[in-house]
Amino acid sequence: MTKQRIQTGAVGEQIACDFLQESGYRIVERNHRSRLGELDIIAEYEEFIVFCEVKTRRGTGGPHPSLSVTAKKIAKLRQLGELYLSQKHLTYLQPRFDVIAVQLGDGKPPNIDHFINAF
């Protein structure tokens, strides 16, 4: 992964965290790593524990960032979420998987699409 892609991803995740907090979510963890992989953002909102996958792209051309969340990625995220819930014993919260797509425009405010309960 290139340095620019890492920086773009970090910028997108910060924008997504700010967006979630402004929307009333409480950020629990960012970049949670386990033996299976990484969860970008874990947040609480009402009765939900929300696992957010963030996809960020620069520019407005090309496919929408959310389209890079494939069936294989969804299966991996579900596994990661289940592992997290079992490790933290969070039986009182309903799990939910969201996707946040961030498009960074040159000199324009970012475009943010929040897909609630995406899968």
DSSP file (Angstrom, degrees, kcal/mol; ACC not computed):
  #  RESIDUE AA STRUCTURE BP1 BP2  ACC     N-H-->O    O-->H-N    N-H-->O    O-->H-N    TCO  KAPPA ALPHA  PHI   PSI    X-CA   Y-CA   Z-CA
    1    1 A M              0   0    0      0, 0.0     2,-0.1     0, 0.0     0, 0.0   0.000 360.0 360.0 360.0 134.4    0.0    0.0    0.0
    2    2 A T     >  -     0   0    0      1,-0.1     4,-2.1     4,-0.0     5,-0.2  -0.329 360.0-116.0 -78.0 160.1    1.4    3.4   -1.0
    3    3 A K  H  > S+     0   0    0      1,-0.2     4,-2.4     2,-0.2     5,-0.2   0.886 116.7  53.6 -60.4 -39.6    2.0    6.2    1.5
    4    4 A Q  H  > S+     0   0    0      1,-0.2     4,-2.7     2,-0.2    -1,-0.2   0.897 107.9  49.6 -64.9 -39.8   -0.6    8.3   -0.4
    5    5 A R  H  > S+     0   0    0      2,-0.2     4,-2.5     1,-0.2    -1,-0.2   0.891 111.0  50.0 -65.4 -38.7   -3.3    5.6    0.0
    6    6 A I  H  X S+     0   0    0     -4,-2.1     4,-2.3     2,-0.2    -2,-0.2   0.924 112.7  46.7 -64.1 -44.1   -2.5    5.3    3.7
    7    7 A Q  H  X S+     0   0    0     -4,-2.4     4,-2.5     2,-0.2    -2,-0.2   0.909 111.6  51.0 -64.4 -42.4   -2.8    9.0    4.1
    8    8 A T  H  X S+     0   0    0     -4,-2.7     4,-2.5     1,-0.2    -2,-0.2   0.923 111.1  48.9 -60.8 -44.3   -6.1    9.1    2.1
    9    9 A G  H  X S+     0   0    0     -4,-2.5     4,-2.4     2,-0.2    -1,-0.2   0.900 110.9  49.7 -61.9 -42.0   -7.5    6.3    4.2
   10   10 A A  H  X S+     0   0    0     -4,-2.3     4,-2.0     2,-0.2    -2,-0.2   0.902 111.1  49.2 -65.4 -41.1   -6.5    8.1    7.5
   11   11 A V  H  X S+     0   0    0     -4,-2.5     4,-2.4     2,-0.2    -2,-0.2   0.932 112.1  49.2 -62.3 -45.6   -8.1   11.4    6.3
   12   12 A G  H  X S+     0   0    0     -4,-2.5     4,-2.5     1,-0.2    -2,-0.2   0.893 109.8  50.8 -61.6 -41.2  -11.3    9.5    5.4
   13   13 A E  H  X S+     0   0    0     -4,-2.4     4,-2.5     2,-0.2    -1,-0.2   0.882 110.0  49.8 -65.8 -37.7  -11.5    7.7    8.7
   14   14 A Q  H  X S+     0   0    0     -4,-2.0     4,-2.6     2,-0.2    -2,-0.2   0.922 111.5  48.7 -66.3 -42.9  -11.1   11.0   10.6
   15   15 A I  H  X S+     0   0    0     -4,-2.4     4,-2.5     1,-0.2    -2,-0.2   0.917 112.2  49.5 -60.6 -43.3  -13.8   12.6    8.5
   16   16 A A  H  X S+     0   0    0     -4,-2.5     4,-2.7     2,-0.2    -2,-0.2   0.904 110.6  49.7 -63.7 -41.9  -16.1    9.6    9.1
   17   17 A C  H  X S+     0   0    0     -4,-2.5     4,-2.7     2,-0.2     5,-0.2   0.933 112.0  47.7 -62.3 -45.8  -15.4    9.8   12.9
   18   18 A D  H  X S+     0   0    0     -4,-2.6     4,-2.4     1,-0.2    -2,-0.2   0.922 112.3  50.2 -60.2 -43.8  -16.2   13.5   13.0
   19   19 A F  H  X S+     0   0    0     -4,-2.5     4,-1.2     2,-0.2    -2,-0.2   0.925 111.7  47.5 -60.2 -46.8  -19.4   12.8   11.0
   20   20 A L  H  <>S+     0   0    0     -4,-2.7     5,-2.6     1,-0.2     3,-0.4   0.923 112.0  49.3 -62.8 -44.6  -20.5   10.0   13.3
   21   21 A Q  H ><5S+     0   0    0     -4,-2.7     3,-1.6     1,-0.2    -1,-0.2   0.904 109.5  51.5 -62.9 -40.8  -19.8   12.1   16.5
   22   22 A E  H 3<5S+     0   0    0     -4,-2.4    -1,-0.2     1,-0.3    -2,-0.2   0.763 107.7  55.1 -65.2 -23.8  -21.8   15.0   15.0
   23   23 A S  T 3<5S-     0   0    0     -4,-1.2    -1,-0.3    -3,-0.4    -2,-0.2   0.355 128.8 -95.8 -91.4   4.6  -24.6   12.6   14.4
   24   24 A G  T < 5S+     0   0    0     -3,-1.6    22,-0.3     1,-0.3    -3,-0.2   0.541  78.2 137.7  97.1   8.0  -24.7   11.5   18.0
   25   25 A Y      < -     0   0    0     -5,-2.6     2,-0.6    -6,-0.1    -1,-0.3  -0.557  47.4-137.6 -83.5 151.3  -22.5    8.3   17.9
   26   26 A R  E     -A   44   0A   0     18,-2.6    18,-2.6    -2,-0.2     2,-0.4  -0.954  18.4-133.9-108.7 118.5  -19.9    7.6   20.6
   27   27 A I  E     +A   43   0A   0     -2,-0.6    16,-0.3    16,-0.2     3,-0.1  -0.583  27.2 175.5 -74.0 124.4  -16.7    6.3   19.1
   28   28 A V  E     -     0   0A   0     14,-3.0     2,-0.3    -2,-0.4    15,-0.2   0.852  63.5  -9.4 -94.7 -47.4  -15.5    3.3   21.1
   29   29 A E  E     -A   42   0A   0     13,-1.9    13,-2.8     3,-0.0    -1,-0.4  -0.990  53.7-150.3-151.5 155.4  -12.4    2.3   19.1
   30   30 A R  E    S+A   41   0A   0     -2,-0.3    11,-0.2    11,-0.2    10,-0.2  -0.983  80.2   3.0-126.6 142.6  -10.6    3.1   15.8
   31   31 A N  E    S-     0   0A   0      9,-3.1     2,-0.5    -2,-0.4     9,-0.2   0.903  76.7-169.8  52.2  49.6   -8.5    0.7   13.8
   32   32 A H  E     -A   39   0A   0      7,-1.8     7,-2.5    -3,-0.1     2,-0.4  -0.596   6.0-160.2 -72.4 119.2   -9.2   -2.3   16.1
   33   33 A R  E     +A   38   0A   0     -2,-0.5     2,-0.3     5,-0.2     5,-0.2  -0.830  18.7 161.6-106.9 141.0   -6.9   -5.1   15.0
   34   34 A S  E >   -A   37   0A   0      3,-2.8     3,-0.6    -2,-0.4    46,-0.0  -0.801  58.4 -83.3-138.5-177.0   -7.2   -8.8   15.7
   35   35 A R  T 3  S+     0   0    0     -2,-0.3     3,-0.1     1,-0.2    -2,-0.0   0.714 128.1  50.7 -64.4 -19.1   -5.8  -12.0   14.3
   36   36 A L  T 3  S-     0   0    0      1,-0.3     2,-0.3    44,-0.1    -1,-0.2   0.697 121.2 -85.6 -92.1 -21.4   -8.4  -11.9   11.6
   37   37 A G  E <   -A   34   0A   0     -3,-0.6    -3,-2.8    43,-0.1     2,-0.4  -0.997  55.7 -46.8 151.1-150.4   -8.0   -8.3   10.4
   38   38 A E  E     -A   33   0A   0     -2,-0.3     2,-0.5    -5,-0.2    -5,-0.2  -0.966  23.7-152.2-132.6 139.7   -9.0   -4.7   11.2
   39   39 A L  E     -A   32   0A   0     -7,-2.5    -7,-1.8    -2,-0.4     3,-0.2  -0.946  15.6-151.7-103.2 126.9  -12.3   -2.9   12.0
   40   40 A D  E    S+     0   0A   0     -2,-0.5    -9,-3.1    12,-0.3     2,-0.4   0.973  73.5   2.6 -65.6 -56.8  -12.1    0.7   11.0
   41   41 A I  E     -AB  30  52A   0     11,-1.7    11,-3.2   -11,-0.2     2,-0.5  -0.998  56.4-167.6-136.9 134.4  -14.5    2.3   13.5
   42   42 A I  E     +AB  29  51A   0    -13,-2.8   -14,-3.0    -2,-0.4   -13,-1.9  -0.992  24.3 166.1-118.8 126.7  -16.5    0.8   16.3
   43   43 A A  E     -AB  27  50A   0      7,-2.5     7,-3.7    -2,-0.5     2,-0.4  -0.915  31.8-130.0-137.3 160.6  -19.2    3.1   17.7
   44   44 A E  E     +AB  26  49A   0    -18,-2.6   -18,-2.6    -2,-0.3     2,-0.3  -0.935  25.9 170.4-110.8 138.7  -22.2    3.0   20.0
   45   45 A Y  E >   - B   0  48A   0      3,-2.1     3,-2.5    -2,-0.4   -20,-0.1  -0.896  61.8 -51.3-149.7 116.5  -25.5    4.5   18.9
   46   46 A E  T 3  S-     0   0    0     -2,-0.3    -1,-0.1     1,-0.3   -22,-0.0  -0.346 124.9 -15.8  51.9-123.3  -28.7    4.0   20.9
   47   47 A E  T 3  S+     0   0    0     -3,-0.1    47,-3.1    46,-0.1     2,-0.3   0.278 120.4  97.1 -92.3  13.1  -29.0    0.2   21.4
   48   48 A F  E <   -Bc  45  94A   0     -3,-2.5    -3,-2.1    45,-0.2     2,-0.6  -0.775  59.9-152.6-109.2 144.7  -26.4   -0.6   18.7
   49   49 A I  E     -Bc  44  95A   0     45,-2.2    47,-2.0    -2,-0.3     2,-0.6  -0.982  33.3-154.2-102.2 120.5  -22.7   -1.5   18.5
   50   50 A V  E     -Bc  43  96A   0     -7,-3.7    -7,-2.5    -2,-0.6     2,-0.7  -0.864  15.0-161.1-110.1 121.6  -21.9   -0.2   15.1
   51   51 A F  E     -Bc  42  97A   0     45,-3.1    47,-2.2    -2,-0.6     2,-0.5  -0.895  18.4-162.5 -98.3 114.0  -19.0   -1.6   13.0
   52   52 A C  E     -Bc  41  98A   0    -11,-3.2   -11,-1.7    -2,-0.7     2,-0.6  -0.869  11.7-160.0-106.9 124.0  -18.2    1.0   10.3
   53   53 A E  E     - c   0  99A   0     45,-2.4    47,-2.7    -2,-0.5     2,-0.5  -0.895  16.1-154.4 -96.3 126.3  -16.2    0.2    7.3
   54   54 A V  E     - c   0 100A   0     -2,-0.6     2,-0.5    45,-0.2    47,-0.2  -0.892  12.3-174.8-108.1 128.9  -14.8    3.4    5.8
   55   55 A K  E     - c   0 101A   0     45,-2.5    47,-2.9    -2,-0.5     2,-0.4  -0.991   8.1-172.4-122.7 126.7  -13.9    3.6    2.1
   56   56 A T  E     + c   0 102A   0     -2,-0.5     2,-0.3    45,-0.2    47,-0.2  -0.946   6.7 179.5-125.0 138.7  -12.3    6.8    0.8
   57   57 A R  E     - c   0 103A   0     45,-2.4    47,-3.3    -2,-0.4     2,-0.4  -0.983  23.3-131.9-133.9 147.7  -11.4    8.0   -2.7
   58   58 A R  E    S+ c   0 104A   0     -2,-0.3    47,-0.2    45,-0.2     3,-0.1  -0.817  74.3  13.5 -94.5 138.8   -9.8   11.1   -4.1
   59   59 A G  S    S-     0   0    0     45,-3.6    45,-0.2    -2,-0.4    -2,-0.1  -0.002  82.0 -99.0  83.6 167.6  -11.6   12.8   -6.9
   60   60 A T  S    S+     0   0    0     43,-0.1    -1,-0.1     4,-0.0     2,-0.1   0.500  88.7  94.4-105.4  -6.9  -15.1   12.3   -8.3
   61   61 A G        +     0   0    0     -3,-0.1    -3,-0.0     3,-0.0     0, 0.0  -0.380  68.7  33.6 -80.7 164.5  -14.3   10.1  -11.2
   62   62 A G  S    S-     0   0    0     -2,-0.1    -3,-0.0     2,-0.0     0, 0.0  -0.188 101.9 -26.7  85.7-179.4  -14.4    6.3  -11.1
   63   63 A P  S    S-     0   0    0      0, 0.0     5,-0.1     0, 0.0    -2,-0.0  -0.249  75.0 -90.4 -69.1 155.6  -16.7    4.0   -9.1
   64   64 A H    >   -     0   0    0      1,-0.1     3,-1.8     2,-0.0     4,-0.2  -0.396  36.6-121.5 -62.2 139.6  -18.3    5.0   -5.9
   65   65 A P  G >  S+     0   0    0      0, 0.0     3,-1.8     0, 0.0    -1,-0.1   0.827 108.7  64.6 -55.4 -33.7  -16.1    4.0   -2.9
   66   66 A S  G >  S+     0   0    0      1,-0.3     3,-1.8     2,-0.2    -2,-0.0   0.749  85.8  73.1 -64.1 -22.1  -18.7    1.8   -1.4
   67   67 A L  G <  S+     0   0    0     -3,-1.8    -1,-0.3     1,-0.3    -3,-0.0   0.627  82.4  70.3 -69.6 -11.1  -18.6   -0.5   -4.4
   68   68 A S  G <  S+     0   0    0     -3,-1.8     2,-1.3    -4,-0.2    -1,-0.3   0.460  71.7  96.7 -84.7   0.7  -15.2   -1.8   -3.1
   69   69 A V    <   -     0   0    0     -3,-1.8    -1,-0.1    -4,-0.1     2,-0.1  -0.753  66.1-173.8 -88.9  94.7  -17.0   -3.5   -0.2
   70   70 A T     >  -     0   0    0     -2,-1.3     4,-2.6     1,-0.1     5,-0.2  -0.237  40.7-100.8 -85.9 172.2  -17.2   -7.0   -1.8
   71   71 A A  H  > S+     0   0    0      1,-0.2     4,-2.2     2,-0.2     5,-0.2   0.879 125.5  52.5 -60.2 -38.4  -18.9  -10.1   -0.6
   72   72 A K  H  > S+     0   0    0      2,-0.2     4,-1.9     1,-0.2    -1,-0.2   0.909 110.0  47.9 -63.9 -42.2  -15.5  -11.4    0.6
   73   73 A K  H  > S+     0   0    0      2,-0.2     4,-2.7     1,-0.2    -2,-0.2   0.898 109.9  53.0 -65.5 -41.3  -15.0   -8.2    2.6
   74   74 A I  H  X S+     0   0    0     -4,-2.6     4,-2.4     1,-0.2    -2,-0.2   0.924 108.5  49.7 -59.9 -45.6  -18.5   -8.4    4.1
   75   75 A A  H  X S+     0   0    0     -4,-2.2     4,-2.0     1,-0.2    -1,-0.2   0.909 112.1  48.6 -60.8 -41.9  -17.8  -12.0    5.2
   76   76 A K  H  X S+     0   0    0     -4,-1.9     4,-2.5     2,-0.2    -2,-0.2   0.908 110.5  50.4 -64.2 -43.2  -14.5  -10.9    6.8
   77   77 A L  H  X S+     0   0    0     -4,-2.7     4,-2.7     1,-0.2    -2,-0.2   0.885 108.4  52.5 -64.6 -38.6  -16.2   -7.9    8.6
   78   78 A R  H  X S+     0   0    0     -4,-2.4     4,-2.5     2,-0.2    -1,-0.2   0.923 110.4  48.2 -61.9 -43.5  -18.9  -10.2   10.0
   79   79 A Q  H  X S+     0   0    0     -4,-2.0     4,-2.5     2,-0.2    -2,-0.2   0.927 112.0  49.3 -60.9 -45.1  -16.2  -12.5   11.4
   80   80 A L  H  X S+     0   0    0     -4,-2.5     4,-2.5     1,-0.2    -2,-0.2   0.906 111.3  49.5 -61.8 -42.3  -14.4   -9.6   12.9
   81   81 A G  H  X S+     0   0    0     -4,-2.7     4,-2.6     2,-0.2    -1,-0.2   0.916 110.9  49.0 -63.2 -44.3  -17.6   -8.2   14.5
   82   82 A E  H  X S+     0   0    0     -4,-2.5     4,-2.3     2,-0.2    -2,-0.2   0.912 112.1  48.9 -62.0 -43.0  -18.5  -11.6   16.0
   83   83 A L  H  X S+     0   0    0     -4,-2.5     4,-2.4     2,-0.2    -2,-0.2   0.925 111.3  49.8 -62.6 -44.5  -15.0  -12.0   17.4
   84   84 A Y  H  X S+     0   0    0     -4,-2.5     4,-2.3     1,-0.2    -2,-0.2   0.929 111.1  49.2 -59.8 -46.8  -15.1   -8.5   18.9
   85   85 A L  H  X>S+     0   0    0     -4,-2.6     5,-1.4     1,-0.2     4,-1.1   0.896 112.5  47.3 -61.8 -40.9  -18.4   -9.1   20.5
   86   86 A S  H  <5S+     0   0    0     -4,-2.3    -1,-0.2     1,-0.2    -2,-0.2   0.881 113.5  47.9 -70.1 -36.5  -17.3  -12.4   22.0
   87   87 A Q  H  <5S+     0   0    0     -4,-2.4    -2,-0.2     1,-0.2    -1,-0.2   0.870 119.3  38.4 -69.4 -36.6  -14.1  -10.9   23.3
   88   88 A K  H  <5S-     0   0    0     -4,-2.3    -1,-0.2    -5,-0.2    -2,-0.2   0.503 100.4-131.8 -95.2  -5.1  -15.8   -7.8   24.9
   89   89 A H  T  <5 +     0   0    0     -4,-1.1     2,-1.1    -5,-0.2     3,-0.3   0.914  44.4 162.6  55.5  47.9  -18.9   -9.7   26.1
   90   90 A L    > < +     0   0    0     -5,-1.4     3,-0.9     1,-0.2    -1,-0.2  -0.468  13.3 142.0 -96.8  61.9  -21.2   -7.0   24.6
   91   91 A T  T 3   +     0   0    0     -2,-1.1    -1,-0.2     1,-0.2    -2,-0.1   0.639  62.8  66.1 -77.5 -13.6  -24.4   -9.1   24.7
   92   92 A Y  T 3  S+     0   0    0     -3,-0.3     2,-0.4     2,-0.1    -1,-0.2   0.519  92.2  72.1 -87.5  -4.9  -26.5   -6.0   25.6
   93   93 A L  S <  S-     0   0    0     -3,-0.9   -45,-0.2   -45,-0.0   -46,-0.1  -0.900  79.4-127.7-114.1 141.9  -25.9   -4.2   22.3
   94   94 A Q  E     -c   48   0A   0    -47,-3.1   -45,-2.2    -2,-0.4     2,-0.1  -0.738  30.2-126.0 -83.9 124.1  -27.4   -5.1   18.9
   95   95 A P  E     +c   49   0A   0      0, 0.0     2,-0.3     0, 0.0   -45,-0.2  -0.446  31.4 178.3 -73.4 145.7  -24.6   -5.4   16.3
   96   96 A R  E     -c   50   0A   0    -47,-2.0   -45,-3.1    -2,-0.1     2,-0.6  -0.995  19.6-146.1-145.5 142.8  -24.9   -3.4   13.1
   97   97 A F  E     +c   51   0A   0     -2,-0.3    21,-1.6   -47,-0.2    22,-1.0  -0.949  22.4 177.4-116.1 118.8  -22.6   -3.0   10.1
   98   98 A D  E     -c   52   0A   0    -47,-2.2   -45,-2.4    -2,-0.6     2,-0.4  -0.790  18.5-147.2-114.6 158.0  -22.4    0.3    8.3
   99   99 A V  E     -cD  53 115A   0     16,-1.9    16,-3.4    -2,-0.3     2,-0.5  -0.996   8.0-164.2-123.2 132.7  -20.4    1.6    5.4
  100  100 A I  E     -cD  54 114A   0    -47,-2.7   -45,-2.5    -2,-0.4     2,-0.5  -0.975   5.6-162.9-117.4 120.3  -19.2    5.2    5.2
  101  101 A A  E     -cD  55 113A   0     12,-2.9    12,-2.6    -2,-0.5     2,-0.5  -0.895   5.2-169.1-104.9 126.6  -18.0    6.3    1.8
  102  102 A V  E     -cD  56 112A   0    -47,-2.9   -45,-2.4    -2,-0.5     2,-0.6  -0.966   5.0-167.7-119.2 125.0  -15.9    9.5    1.6
  103  103 A Q  E     -cD  57 111A   0      8,-2.7     8,-2.5    -2,-0.5     2,-0.7  -0.960  11.1-151.8-113.2 120.9  -15.1   11.2   -1.6
  104  104 A L  E     -c   58   0A   0    -47,-3.3   -45,-3.6    -2,-0.6     2,-0.3  -0.817  12.4-162.8 -95.6 117.2  -12.4   13.9   -1.4
  105  105 A G    >   -     0   0    0     -2,-0.7     2,-0.8     3,-0.5     3,-0.7  -0.701  32.6 -97.0 -97.4 151.7  -12.8   16.6   -4.0
  106  106 A D  T 3  S-     0   0    0     -2,-0.3    -1,-0.0     1,-0.3   -48,-0.0  -0.549 104.7 -17.2 -69.3 107.9  -10.0   19.0   -4.9
  107  107 A G  T 3  S+     0   0    0     -2,-0.8    -1,-0.3     1,-0.3    -3,-0.0   0.483 117.9 105.2  76.6   2.6  -10.7   22.1   -2.9
  108  108 A K  S <  S-     0   0    0     -3,-0.7    -3,-0.5     1,-0.1    -1,-0.3  -0.785  82.0 -92.6-111.5 157.2  -14.3   21.1   -2.2
  109  109 A P        -     0   0    0      0, 0.0    -4,-0.1     0, 0.0    -1,-0.1  -0.354  55.6 -95.4 -61.4 148.9  -15.9   19.8    1.0
  110  110 A P        -     0   0    0      0, 0.0     2,-0.5     0, 0.0    -6,-0.2  -0.320  30.1-127.0 -66.1 149.0  -15.8   16.0    1.2
  111  111 A N  E     -D  103   0A   0     -8,-2.5    -8,-2.7    -3,-0.1     2,-0.5  -0.876  27.7-165.2 -95.2 126.0  -18.9   14.0    0.1
  112  112 A I  E     -D  102   0A   0     -2,-0.5     2,-0.5   -10,-0.2   -10,-0.2  -0.961  10.8-174.8-119.3 123.7  -20.0   11.6    2.8
  113  113 A D  E     -D  101   0A   0    -12,-2.6   -12,-2.9    -2,-0.5     2,-0.6  -0.981   8.0-162.6-116.3 123.4  -22.5    8.8    2.2
  114  114 A H  E     -D  100   0A   0     -2,-0.5     2,-0.9   -14,-0.2   -14,-0.2  -0.921   1.4-163.8-110.1 112.9  -23.5    6.8    5.3
  115  115 A F  E >   -D   99   0A   0    -16,-3.4   -16,-1.9    -2,-0.6     3,-0.8  -0.836  14.4-153.1 -98.0 101.2  -25.1    3.4    4.5
  116  116 A I  T 3  S+     0   0    0     -2,-0.9   -18,-0.1     1,-0.3    -2,-0.0  -0.562  76.2   0.1 -79.5 135.5  -26.8    2.3    7.7
  117  117 A N  T 3  S+     0   0    0     -2,-0.3    -1,-0.3     1,-0.1   -19,-0.2   0.930  81.0 173.1  53.1  50.3  -27.2   -1.4    8.3
  118  118 A A    <         0   0    0    -21,-1.6   -20,-0.2    -3,-0.8    -2,-0.1   0.772 360.0 360.0 -65.4 -29.0  -25.4   -1.9    4.9
  119  119 A F              0   0    0    -22,-1.0    -1,-0.2   -45,-0.0   -21,-0.1   0.317 360.0 360.0-156.9 360.0  -25.2   -5.7    5.3
